[in-house]
Amino acid sequence: MKGWMNALRELAWLTQLGFSLVTPPFLCAWGAWWLISEKGWPAWVMLPALILGLGAAAASFWGFYRYVQRKNRPDEKGPAAFNDHV
C-alpha cells in the first residue's frame, strides 16, 4: 500500500507542475488580449505579457526543481553541536 501512496504523491506533484507551467502564460496572454480588445491598448502589449508569463512559469519550474533536489539529497549532518559527542 505504501508503494501506491508514493506513486499517487508523485502523480500529484507532476500534475501540479503541469498546471504551474501552463497557467501563467495563458493567464498573461488572456489579460493582454482583454486589455487589447476591451481597453484599446496597442497589440504589442501581448509580447511583454507572454514574456512575463514564461518568466513566471520558469520561476515555478525552478522552485520545483530545487524542491526535488532537496528531497533527493541524502541527509547531511551539519557541524557538530556541543552535545554531539563521538
N, C-alpha and C positions, 0 to 999 in steps of 0.2 A: 504494500500500500504506500510505503514511503517513496518508492520509485515513481508512482503515479502523481503524487503530490509535487515532487520535484519537476516532473515533466509539465504539469499544469502551471507551475510557477514560472518556468522558462517560457512557456507559450504566452502567458500573460505579459511578461516583460517584452517579448518580441512584438506582441500586438500593441503595447503601449509605445514602443519605439516607432512602429509604423505610423501610428497616429501623430506622434510628436514630430515626425519628419514631414508628413504630408500637410498637416493642418496649417502651420504658419504661412507657407507660400500661398495656399488657397485663400486664407483669410485676408492677407495683404492684397492679393490680386482682386478679390471681391470688393474690398474697401476702396481701392483705386478705381475700379470700374464704377462703383457707386458715386464717387466724387466726380468722375468724368461725365457720367450720364445725368446725374441729378443736379450737381452744383456747377457744371460748366467748366470744370478745371481742364487744363490742357492735357493732351494724351500722353505727354512724356512723363506724367506722374506715375504711370504704370511701371516704368523701369526702376525708379528708386523703391517702389513698393515691392517689386519682385526681389530686388537685391536685399531689402530688409527681411523679407520672408525667408529667403535662402540663408541669410545670416542667422536668423533665429533657429532654423532647422539645424544648421551646423553646430550652433551652441548646444542645442538639445542632444545631438549625437555625441558631442564631446563630453558632456556630462554623463551620458550613459556609458561611454567608453571608459571614463575614469572610474565609474562605479564598478564595472565588470573587472577592471584591473585590480581595484582594491579588494573585491570579493574573492578573486582567484589568487591573490598573493598569500604565500604561506605566512603563518603567524611569526612575526619577528619580535623578539624580546627587546625592549628598549634598554637604556642604560640601567645598570643595577641600582636599586634603591638601597637605603640604609639597612633595611631589614632583610634583604635578599642575600643570605649567606650561602656560600657554596660548600 
